Amino acid sequence: MQIILISDRLAKARSVTLSLGHLVASAFPMGLVIVASTAGVYWLTLRYASEV
């Protein structure tokens, strides 16, 4: 996967190549963030359910 960066400051366009390893390495932490966020919302819901 190639990402092309275009900036007013640069004289030419730059490209960044992402490999499958990069995508897997970034998907794993994002998955952990989603699981942690879901667990946090679940905990808050159960913690304050009796007060609502």
C-alpha positions in Angstrom: 0.0 0.0 0.0 1.4 3.4 -1.0 0.6 6.7 0.6 1.5 9.8 -1.4 2.3 12.9 0.6 2.0 16.3 -1.1 3.1 19.4 0.7 3.5 23.0 -0.3 6.9 23.2 1.3 8.3 20.2 -0.6 9.4 20.5 -4.2 8.1 17.0 -5.1 5.7 14.5 -3.8 6.9 11.8 -1.4 5.6 8.3 -1.1 5.5 6.0 1.9 5.2 2.3 1.4 3.4 0.2 4.0 4.0 -3.5 4.1 1.7 -6.2 5.6 3.9 -6.3 8.7 3.3 -2.5 9.2 -0.5 -3.0 8.9 -0.5 -6.0 11.3 1.7 -4.1 13.8 -0.6 -1.1 13.8 -3.9 -3.2 13.8 -2.9 -5.1 17.0 -2.6 -2.0 19.2 -5.7 -0.5 17.7 -7.6 -3.7 18.5 -6.3 -3.4 22.1 -7.5 0.2 22.3 -11.0 -0.9 21.1 -11.2 -3.8 23.6 -10.0 -1.5 26.4 -12.5 1.2 25.5 -15.3 -1.3 25.3 -14.4 -2.8 28.7 -14.2 0.7 30.2 -17.7 1.7 28.9 -19.0 -1.6 30.1 -17.5 -1.1 33.6 -18.9 2.5 33.8 -22.3 1.3 32.8 -22.4 -1.4 35.5 -20.8 0.9 38.1 -23.3 3.7 37.7 -26.4 1.8 36.6 -28.0 1.9 40.0 -27.7 5.7 40.3 -29.5 6.4 37.0 
